[in-house]
Amino acid sequence: MTKADIIDQISAGTGLTKLETEAVVNGFISVVKEELIRGGRIDLRGFGSFSVQHRAARTARNPRTNTPVHVPASTTPSFKPSKEFKKEVDESAS
């Protein structure tokens, strides 16, 4: 599913125009990005939480040459689904 598909479905379900829906979706994405850039966390009850994960620097190994490779520290956005959301997905896959 693409962003355009999401906009189409929300537009059809709410009666908003596609332009209005696109503005809302873009606004949501923008708010999530801005909060994560600041290092914050976003919790959506019943859906999950967006947060920032810090990964320490480490030494990995190149599997082809078996030589050590330095992997620098990094920060990455992360999503953790809620228990209810996980349960719904698990039940629908059964």
Secondary structure, DSSP 8 states (H G I E B T S, - for coil): --HHHHHHHHHHHH---HHHHHHHHHHHHHHHHHHHHTT--EEETTTEEEEEEEE--EEEE-TTT--EEEE--EEEEEEEE-HHHHHHHHHHH-
